[in-house]
Amino acid sequence: MGDIHVYLENGFDHDRVTVTAGNEQHTEPDVNTRYQLGLASVVELEVPDAAPVVVRVAVPKRRLTAEAKVDAKATPYVRVNINGGSLDLQPQAAPPMFA
Amino acid sequence: MSIDTRQEAEVRFRAERSGTVEVSPVPDPVADAYDGTSSDEHAAARLPVPTIPFPPLLLRRSGIYRLDRPVVLPPTPVPIPVPHIPIPPIDRPVGPNGEGQMETSGNGAEAHVEPEQDGAAASPLIPPPITPLFGTEELRVDIDGVKPTMTVSGTITRLFGGRLTWIARVKKDPATGAWTGRISYRDGTTALRPQATVSVKLTGGPFLPLNRKATATFSGGTGSAVTLAYSFEKAAFREVAFEYDTVSDATAVTSHNPASHPNHAPAAPGSTLTLQSAYARLGIQVTKTGGDSVIPVPAGTAWSDLEMHDAMQAHWSRWADAPQWAVWVLFARLHDMGTGLGGIMFDDIGTAQRQGTSIFSNSFISQAPGGEANPGPWVERMKFWTAMHEIGHAFNLAHSWQKSLGTSWVPLADEPAALSYMNYPYNYPGGLDAFFAAFDYGFSPDELLFLRHAPERYVKMGAEPWFSKHGFEQEAFEQLRAAVTGPLELEVRVNREPRFEFLEPVVAELRLKNVSTTPTVVDANVLQGDGLAIMVARDGDEAKRWLPFARYCTSPAPRVLQPGEAMYSSIFLSAGTGGWLVSDPGTYTVYAATEAEPGAAVLSKPLRIVVDRAAGSDAERLAGDMFTKEVAHSLAFGGSRVLIGANETLQQVAEQLPESRAAVHANAVLGAPMATDGKVLVVNDDGNERVEVVAASPDEARRLLAASLGDFDRAADALGHIAVTEQTRRLAAVMEDAGDTSARTDLLSTSADALARRGVLPGVVEALRQQ
């Protein structure tokens, strides 16, 4: 099994967010960006690492959804941002850094 | 980019530096315009020939200038009011020829009372209040030094009358040498400076900063042109205190030499910066507070935001849930979030935000990338950058790439390529190496404009919440007090708990004291004449000026106040020609100022008083009759022989509320006129005026004054020490006239003892005792 780390970053304003990866789903009831970090919260999901899984993020109240194929071994870090009214997912190999 | 997790490089670097990187005095950079670091931190630069900014320090004119005359008490005389008081008939024995019969009389007091004319328009009794200029004004000139923004700004602070911050981007007029620009930003009461353009001439110096002057001419727009003179005050635009605490399993980095890593910008400082000097060179004077404490924790402790907030309250010597120019910096090992968080301004909860920051020494900032040839300086540089970055958030600076978000103080554009502490080096186009190859250890022009010139509440820690506009009257008062500090101290006070019963008249005492070490000359009437200004503001209402019923025009009477000596006066604060200022239940603030010598005002600290709600329906019923001009007159002048309506009201107060402090006042002002013969002005039927003498009623006077003074402490609380002493003398005189020596002696002795116990000056006590 592998871990996928979903970073809910900028653009969230007390939103209810659902993150799904494979068969695992996690709901964050109140996601709010802290702008001194550019980060709201981090969701950890356990997934089988045999094959890439589809990571899906939804913000129902704002009717935003987006998904990306993520290889838990190669790019386990997924950065999620709301930009210009759309939801953007970016998998990457290294963990993002905040300060 | 990926970050190597190996730490051997850092360990080797530490060993080379003979131990752990700790908070310690470090060699000092070239002293800069705003450098306020202590002498302990000054040492020779470790690398040769630091760059000296142009122009040299002593020739710089940037900084804060302050208006030469911060407090202006209104010079225009207050129009003498024409009272419009109904004049009731006085019953007199009618002589055999009908003499003595009259219909009207004067009030017997100092003012002449005009009889009411049928059909005549009522003239205004209350002149428009004239608000004194309790205010200060600073001019911020930012035209040379390190990274000047070519800006002149100002803040006008009026204790009553609002506040305004204005900003103008300026250019030098080659013909006049003046720095001129249009005022493009205003925040606050725009009427305080309605002009459109400012033109500033800088003179004086160069080698003596205190000789530097600024003359600013404001013109255009809707206001008349005005020219103001300012004197140089200081080079720094802001003054802040930093305090560092380190957790026992963490290391702190508070200094860095940009040149210690070969990849640095040519414009980067060539010698060691401390966090203090890095801000100081950009116009923010920093002092350190506290003792750099170590907070003991078990090794490997990770911190949550809540735990850091608790630690801030426990360990920060400056902790206060209030705005202040102070920041707490915690050097910890790791956040709960893990190595991905290098630092945080964690204080975005509660009312006073942005006061606490934390840097995590075991996060990614301590992990030099694989292949980095200079891991030690690389790590030190990242840790230093992180600390400056988090402190920048405490100043309410947003990330460079997020300037357009939140509620910015002015429209801002995102600056993803900014060479600023507020940008992430690893997000910079070209990456971290490209960033530091160009970074000169500063902030962007917009950020400097904000730090140096934005309204203070947007910048000050604990004031505006985080990310909003990336606590007034108290600030205004503190600024004003700082501007008028001198050899004299003025106090407005009550010698008791400042809580008053409903209907109770408020009598306050003014004390003007020489707090210097040299004798000071003041006018003997400074606490009574036009040079005195008192403002009263009920919470939630506008401030009003207290205007006394009587104005005294006196010739100059210089008096020397020796060091520590004071002079006193008593004021009936509740009412004046502007009406009743203290009446309804609530909380009031009182300020007093006096111009002891021309151009040198002195301002008191605010006096806060509370008026309680009515204890019962009797007091409520009497309120309508109590809070009238006539009663105010009677109380202000210590009684009246002709204001019958007022006297009837005061009698009702004394009878229906005998235990109240209002009754103390009522009995005193009813009894005082009866203690001696007094003159009243009467008008005959034929319109001629004559003076009549109303005979004393000593028995009644004694009864009333004794009722007033019966509970002496209650009387002293109500009347104040000055008035209660006067009333005691008056009653003693009545007793003496009656031949009751024993009662007189007892009265004077008991009263003197009580005044002594209450801390009244020994000289006053003895004078009463020996009367």
Interface residues (C-beta under 8 A of the other chain):
Chain A: N10 R34 Y35 Q36 L37 G38 V42 A93 A94 P95 P96 M97 F98 A99
Chain B: M1 S2 I3 M337 T339 G340 L341 G342 G343 I344 M345 D348 F364 I365 T386 H389 E390 H393 A398 H399 Q402 L405 G406 Y424 Y426 W466 F467
